[in-house]
């Protein structure tokens, strides 16, 4: 038996899932299936909040070609 780092529940060691490094908190690395579902749901909810801002950024850039690297360098020189 193994313990979930999040809820301290017991489960088989092969059922534990490891959180991605960027999602790990102090002392929380391995989670049980129930906590993994919760973490996936929470991540989905957070990503859903980002989507409208990303769509707006895409719409704002639509049709505008990227600025060449050399033009960015020239604009930085003229600002000084």
Residue pairs with C-beta under 8 A, 6 or more apart in sequence:
1 10
1 11
1 12
1 13
2 10
2 11
2 12
2 13
2 15
2 16
2 30
3 9
3 10
4 10
4 11
4 16
4 30
4 31
4 32
4 34
4 35
5 27
5 28
5 29
5 30
5 31
6 28
6 31
6 32
6 35
6 39
7 31
7 32
7 34
7 35
9 32
9 34
9 35
11 32
11 33
15 32
15 33
16 30
16 31
16 32
17 30
17 31
17 32
17 33
17 36
18 29
18 30
18 31
19 28
19 29
19 30
19 31
19 39
23 39
23 43
31 39
